[in-house]
Amino acid sequence: MTDINSRDINNSSDSEASMSTVEARPESVKKPDGSIARRKRNKKEGSSDSSAAQSGAHKAQKDEGVLPSYESQDGNKDQKKAKKLTHITELDDQVKEVIDDALDESADALGLYEDSREVSGISLAHAARILFGVFVLVFAAIGIIACVNYIKEQVELKNANLERISYFETLIMPISASDMPTFEDVSALNNDVIITAACWDIILSPSASYTVENGMYRVSYLEIESRVNKLFGRGVSCQHTSVGDEELMFEYDEAAGMYLIPYSPRSIAYYATVDQIDEIENGYRLTVSYHLPISNWITIDVSPEKIMLFELTSNGIYYNISSLNISEIINKQGV
């Protein structure tokens, strides 16, 4: 009913406005003395009167609280749309604020650098400890290897020295056993001294090929010459003959060309021990202690009787005795 009444009111107002407009036109026509401007003015006044009437009617309806239904529906829709737009706008503003705040915050404020620094610091410290441990292990391994090599070298050197000492003691033992006199050159040696030293070398270092008859070695004169060359070097010659005394005799059988040498003499003059080895040009200088035997002509006294100096010269294969001198006489009464 309200819609119908509003429509009737609108129609009546429109008809009244149109009638006033129609009536205005005859008035402008009825007055021929009026100008075109007056007609226009009257037309304007008519239109303004109609629009005023419409606005007045609309205002009256608005005052009475009567609105067309379609206008009220459109108003509600517009209000809902406005609210939605307002809500969306607020959400957009909030999202923009959050993004702006996130963009404005620095990496330090977010703690990214601190975490990365802490992580990198821990990893670097851990890596440094690992590297230090590796270095310690490497140096420890190097030290152990060096120590083992040093000990090995010392053991080898000691063994080599022991072998060398044993070889040198075997070489000079016939000289000490016969108490050979000193000499500067082998060419000055007496023939008996040379043969005596060769016979003692056979006694102290016998060959397995030797035969023993009645407590005597029967040795060819060629073996004596070989022993002379071993002790004093090639070029040293000797005249084969019997040497010695009643206590110890080395008899030579000229017809057979054989020497009879005691298998086990009752005593020797001195037992030699090498105390020191020094290298010299083309050989060694030996410091040797001469000890008196106590029993079985092998067991010796600890304290030496005298200190002798031997010089040995290499012949490319082994060593020969080239000189003998006294360094010190310790027990002058025993000499």
C-alpha positions in Angstrom: 0.0 0.0 0.0 2.8 2.4 0.8 4.3 1.8 -2.6 1.1 2.4 -4.4 0.3 5.7 -2.5 3.9 6.9 -3.1 3.5 6.2 -6.8 0.1 8.0 -6.9 1.6 11.0 -5.1 4.5 11.1 -7.6 2.0 10.8 -10.5 -0.2 13.6 -9.2 2.8 15.8 -8.6 4.1 15.1 -12.1 0.7 15.9 -13.6 0.4 19.1 -11.7 3.9 20.2 -12.8 3.1 19.4 -16.4 -0.1 21.4 -16.3 1.6 24.4 -14.8 4.1 24.1 -17.6 1.3 23.9 -20.2 -0.4 26.9 -18.7 2.8 28.9 -18.7 3.2 28.4 -22.4 -0.2 29.9 -23.3 0.6 32.9 -21.1 3.8 33.5 -23.0 1.9 33.2 -26.2 -1.1 35.3 -25.1 1.2 38.2 -24.5 2.6 39.1 -27.9 4.4 42.0 -26.5 6.7 39.6 -24.5 10.1 39.0 -25.8 11.9 35.7 -26.4 13.9 36.3 -23.3 10.7 36.5 -21.3 9.4 33.3 -22.8 12.6 31.6 -21.8 12.5 33.1 -18.4 8.9 31.9 -18.0 10.0 28.5 -19.2 12.8 28.5 -16.7 10.5 29.6 -14.0 8.1 26.8 -14.9 10.8 24.2 -14.9 12.1 25.5 -11.6 8.6 25.5 -10.2 8.1 21.8 -11.3 11.4 20.7 -9.9 10.7 22.6 -6.7 7.4 20.9 -6.5 9.0 17.5 -6.9 11.7 18.2 -4.4 9.0 19.5 -2.0 6.9 16.4 -2.5 10.0 14.2 -2.0 10.9 16.1 1.1 7.4 15.7 2.4 7.6 12.0 1.9 10.9 11.9 3.6 9.5 13.8 6.5 6.6 11.5 6.8 9.0 8.5 6.7 7.6 7.1 3.5 10.4 6.0 1.0 10.1 4.0 -2.1 10.9 0.3 -1.5 13.5 0.0 -4.3 15.4 3.0 -2.9 15.5 1.4 0.6 16.8 -1.9 -0.9 19.4 -0.1 -2.9 20.5 1.8 0.2 20.9 -1.4 2.2 23.0 -2.9 -0.6 25.1 0.1 -0.8 25.6 0.1 3.0 26.7 -3.6 2.9 29.0 -2.9 0.0 30.5 0.1 1.9 31.0 -2.0 5.0 32.7 -4.8 3.0 34.9 -2.3 1.2 35.7 -0.7 4.6 36.6 -4.1 6.1 38.7 -5.1 3.0 40.4 -1.7 3.2 41.2 -2.2 6.9 42.6 -5.7 6.2 44.7 -4.4 3.3 46.0 -1.6 5.6 46.8 -4.2 8.3 48.6 -6.4 5.8 50.5 -3.5 4.4 51.5 -2.5 7.9 52.8 -6.0 8.7 54.8 -6.1 5.5 56.2 -2.6 6.0 57.2 -3.5 9.6 58.8 -6.8 8.4 60.7 -4.9 5.7 61.7 -2.1 8.0 63.2 -4.6 10.5 67.0 -5.2 9.9 68.7 -8.6 9.9 70.3 -7.7 13.2 66.8 -7.1 14.8 65.6 -10.4 13.4 68.7 -12.1 14.9 69.8 -13.6 11.6 73.4 -12.3 11.8 73.7 -13.3 15.4 72.6 -16.8 14.7 74.9 -17.0 11.7 77.8 -15.6 13.6 77.2 -18.0 16.5 77.0 -20.9 14.1 80.0 -19.9 12.2 81.9 -19.1 15.4 81.2 -22.5 16.8 82.1 -24.2 13.5 85.4 -22.3 13.3 86.3 -23.0 16.9 85.5 -26.7 16.3 87.6 -26.7 13.1 90.5 -25.0 14.9 90.4 -27.6 17.6 90.4 -30.4 15.0 93.3 -28.8 13.1 95.3 -28.4 16.3 94.6 -32.0 17.3 95.7 -33.1 13.8 98.9 -31.0 14.0 99.7 -32.5 17.5 99.1 -36.0 16.2 101.3 -35.4 13.1 104.1 -33.9 15.1 103.8 -36.7 17.7 104.0 -39.3 14.9 107.0 -37.5 13.4 108.7 -37.4 16.8 108.0 -41.1 17.4 109.2 -42.0 13.9 112.4 -39.8 14.4 113.0 -41.3 17.8 112.5 -44.9 16.5 114.8 -44.1 13.5 117.4 -42.6 15.9 117.3 -45.6 18.2 117.5 -47.9 15.2 120.5 -46.0 13.8 122.2 -46.1 17.2 121.6 -49.8 17.5 122.9 -50.4 14.0 125.9 -48.2 14.7 126.6 -50.0 17.9 126.2 -53.3 16.2 128.5 -52.1 13.4 131.0 -50.8 15.9 130.8 -54.1 17.8 131.4 -56.0 14.5 134.3 -53.6 13.7 135.8 -53.9 17.2 135.5 -57.7 17.0 137.2 -57.7 13.6 140.0 -55.3 14.8 140.6 -57.3 18.0 140.9 -60.5 16.0 143.4 -58.7 13.7 145.7 -57.3 16.4 145.5 -60.2 18.8 148.5 -62.1 17.4 150.6 -58.9 17.8 149.6 -58.6 21.5 149.9 -62.4 22.1 153.6 -62.3 20.9 154.2 -58.9 22.5 155.6 -57.6 19.2 158.0 -54.6 19.5 156.9 -51.2 18.2 157.5 -50.2 14.6 156.8 -47.3 12.3 156.9 -49.3 9.1 156.4 -53.0 8.4 159.5 -53.0 6.1 161.6 -52.6 9.3 160.2 -55.7 11.0 162.4 -58.6 11.9 161.8 -61.9 10.0 161.4 -63.9 13.2 158.8 -61.4 14.5 156.8 -61.6 11.3 156.8 -65.5 11.3 155.9 -65.6 15.0 153.0 -63.2 14.5 151.7 -65.4 11.6 152.0 -68.6 13.7 150.0 -66.9 16.5 147.3 -65.9 14.1 147.0 -69.6 13.1 146.7 -70.6 16.8 144.0 -67.9 17.5 142.1 -68.3 14.3 142.6 -71.8 13.1 141.0 -73.1 9.9 138.8 -76.1 9.8 141.0 -77.7 7.2 143.9 -78.0 9.6 144.9 -81.4 10.9 146.1 -81.9 14.5 149.0 -84.5 15.1 150.3 -85.0 18.6 148.9 -81.7 19.8 150.5 -79.9 16.8 149.0 -78.2 13.7 150.8 -79.2 10.5 150.6 -76.1 8.3 152.1 -75.4 4.9 154.6 -72.6 4.5 152.1 -71.1 2.0 149.6 -70.7 4.8 152.2 -68.8 6.8 152.8 -66.5 3.8 149.0 -65.9 3.6 148.8 -65.0 7.2 151.7 -62.6 6.9 149.9 -60.8 4.0 146.7 -60.8 6.1 148.5 -59.0 9.0 150.9 -56.7 7.3 149.7 -56.5 3.7 151.0 -57.7 0.4 154.6 -57.2 -0.5 155.9 -58.3 3.0 158.1 -61.3 2.5 159.8 -63.7 5.0 162.4 -66.4 5.1 160.9 -69.7 6.3 162.7 -71.0 9.4 162.0 -72.3 12.9 161.4 -69.5 15.4 160.8 -69.3 19.2 162.4 -70.6 22.4 162.3 -73.5 24.7 159.0 -72.4 26.2 157.3 -71.9 22.8 158.8 -73.2 19.6 157.4 -73.0 16.0 159.4 -75.6 14.2 159.7 -75.6 10.4 160.3 -78.9 8.4 162.2 -77.6 5.4 162.0 -81.0 3.6 158.3 -81.2 3.9 157.7 -77.5 3.7 155.5 -77.7 6.8 155.3 -75.9 10.1 154.6 -77.6 13.4 152.6 -75.2 15.6 151.3 -76.0 19.1 147.5 -76.5 19.2 147.1 -74.9 22.7 150.1 -72.9 24.1 150.4 -72.6 27.8 150.3 -68.9 27.9 150.3 -65.7 25.9 152.0 -62.4 26.5 149.0 -60.0 26.5 145.3 -60.1 25.7 144.2 -57.0 23.6 141.0 -55.0 23.9 140.1 -52.1 21.6 139.1 -49.0 23.7 138.7 -46.4 21.0 138.5 -46.2 17.2 139.5 -43.0 15.3 139.3 -42.5 11.6 142.4 -41.4 9.8 143.4 -41.0 6.2 142.8 -44.3 4.5 142.2 -46.2 7.7 141.8 -46.1 11.5 143.8 -45.5 14.6 143.1 -47.9 17.5 143.6 -47.2 21.2 144.3 -50.7 22.6 144.7 -52.0 26.2 147.1 -54.8 26.8 145.9 -57.1 29.7 147.7 -59.9 31.4 146.0 -63.2 31.3 144.9 -64.8 34.7 144.2 -68.4 33.7 143.9 -70.4 30.5 145.7 -67.5 28.8 142.2 -66.1 27.8 140.7 -64.8 31.1 142.2 -61.4 31.7 142.7 -58.8 34.4 140.4 -55.8 34.2 143.1 -53.2 34.6 145.5 -52.9 31.6 149.2 -53.1 31.8 149.8 -50.7 29.0 148.0 -48.7 26.2 149.2 -49.2 22.7 148.4 -47.3 19.4 147.8 -49.3 16.2 147.4 -47.7 12.8 145.4 -49.8 10.2 145.5 -49.1 6.5 142.8 -50.3 4.1 143.9 -52.3 1.0 140.5 -52.1 -0.6 139.2 -55.4 0.8 140.4 -55.5 4.5 142.8 -53.7 6.8 146.5 -54.3 7.5 148.6 -53.2 10.4 150.9 -50.4 9.3 152.4 -49.2 12.6 152.6 -49.9 16.4 153.5 -47.5 19.2 153.2 -47.3 22.9 150.8 -44.7 24.2 151.1 -45.3 28.0 152.6 -47.8 30.4 150.4 -48.1 33.4 152.1 -50.9 35.4 155.8 -50.2 35.0 156.8 -53.0 37.3 155.1 -55.6 35.2 156.8 -54.5 32.0 
